[in-house]
């Protein structure tokens, strides 16, 4: 359907989005007024406060999402995902294409390097940054690995850079920048097959070792960078090739979609796009200006982005997919990935708040807002748990958290809930994503709630945790005992429904309130039940290249 | 009164039945081992597979074939037996490559020296081979340098140097090659340690040969995924006592491997009794009952006429093996093994 590009339909979209935002905002306001004015016991007030916090959290993120869609609509004139037309470029400034690899299998490195080699941009120098810790592990293994990496690079004709290990990827890229600037430090080593140019490259494009870029990736990005000298970096999306491997891979891929389709585009238009660490092109001058990558944080990418923005550099997002990677293929792998992302992002939240208090004028308010909203996203697990618990508490312990007569609830809640969901799915459908697929992506987030909660705890306590799950032998499903939080909630929801049924039958009081809460318990039970669907994902034996 | 009596009896029967089933489930189920064939020549042709299938009375579940190393490495040439692997996998069987580190020119076998391998002289070949394996989408068994406890092969050395140093040389060479595959990411290569049932030279003839025992060659649990054994019934007409049962041939070495690593799957990759031994059905029945007793994962028949005519005839193995077995069970088994390995390597879920 390309009919959706006329100004009239655009106005309808914007109107729908604005109404959705208005209803959502109105809902929160009504709830807050009821909460403040109602006269209840403090325990009930506390419970109600938590629920309002949860709802407000979701609505803030929801409104921000809709705001991004409006931004995309206003900027592009449509919701369709036609590839952006990027200006042609006549200049061909030198670009360093780098991949940082930490003991990656050679097949993975080979694929990436071959893809680099095939990039059509002529004025490029390719470097493998071998970040393998040769000071760890068995010397025999290390010697053989190192020799094999050298042999591979010699064959393809690509220089390998090594250095004395410090600060993971951020440290490696900083060292590489210093090396290219002509600095000589202890431990710097280059195995030069192919000749790196003398002058340091004006731009640097960074990929993770499992990313495979398309041949025409570089040209349009360079054109954009050349057109705007204050642009520090352009981030491009990260999609998965193993989309069809099984249901977890599919859902994980689809869950990325919500982020990359509209959120990133909106952030880009806002000038608040942060760097995601791979598939990104940097201006060397900008990196030098902010003193290189931040090495103090796990989320060096986002912290470095903040530094750029605070120093007046701009950032952009290009929605043209330029590289594919591999997503997780089972719940265990997905949980690990999400824990890492959640821990890193949530750890940023206190940092951002303190920066904001100290230097509120360092960035535009809208940019601050974007960073802070993004850094709180992974509280979603805690929020989800609160949402699941409140109807259970009501059914069992009669703790009211809503403080309103059912009529008011229906009048305020239903329109908001229905319209926001409708708009959410409709906007994604505009980009050819099917309802079912988007639901699958969202369900996967819901069943990950214990992982996000654990990450939130670790982040708030300042711990650097690791998430460990061991799948069953010979299969990729997790043992049921490691899914106890999901199972416990399912059982609680179920018993609460049964209890609620008894209450409606025997008490015949507040029937509509009990029914509403029973409905929510059932709803959450169904959502959480999808954990079985994902845990039964068939192993895929496709190789990872 | 009569009704309650009846219910009581029904209850008791049900309880007993449940107990019986439960007890049965607790005991080690005697799995029918996978039935495989070892075939001569390379590449394997499709008729060879169908002939072998007819002979053993079922689709082979494992297919073993043999390949040597090249004399000269040519860059860009494909060394990985992809077509043969495809053919075998598509037939429903698990392919097992017997990878012999030697060259053959005009029937002259020359073992590749471990020193040269460890020096890196074969790295180009190994890397090409391993990177090509990564691109094959299924797991396969790789029986590298099998029957190492026979002087006939003397892997890694010249024949004259086969001696007390050989086990250490062998272990080093094996570890180097497995590491190479691991570095390349070829986790679909399932490594097999496959000695011969008897060592030659052996301790029985002279105590100074006590270096030549199976366990001395074992490269280690972290390197080996699957155990194998080769052993034949060298029956000679007219020579009393030359015939041995499957149980007699394999009992001691099976015990030896079980002690070394009780949890590793064990497969007999080469066995046979010659046609000349007469009615082979009793021998086959003993084979099956022993294999079940020892919980062997599979048994591979040497379906080749070499030195003797070992080949099975239609109607010999089929009736012994009995009822048809679920299709692709060997492939499912090795897929699980591969999956575990891939996960232990921990790479795909660790990255973003």
Interface residues (C-beta under 8 A of the other chain):
Chain A: X104 X105 X106 X107 X108 X110 X140 X141 X144 X145 X147 X148 X151 X152 X155 X208 X209 X210 X238 X277 X278 X325 X326 X328 X329 X330 X332 X333 X334 X336 X337 X340 X341 X471 X473 X474 X475 X476 X539 X541 X542 X543 X544 X545
Chain B: X75 X120 X123 X124 X127 X130 X131 X134 X135 X136 X137 X138 X139 X176 X179 X180 X182 X183 X184 X185 X186 X188 X335 X336 X337 X338 X339 X340 X343 X347 X348 X349 X350 X351 X352
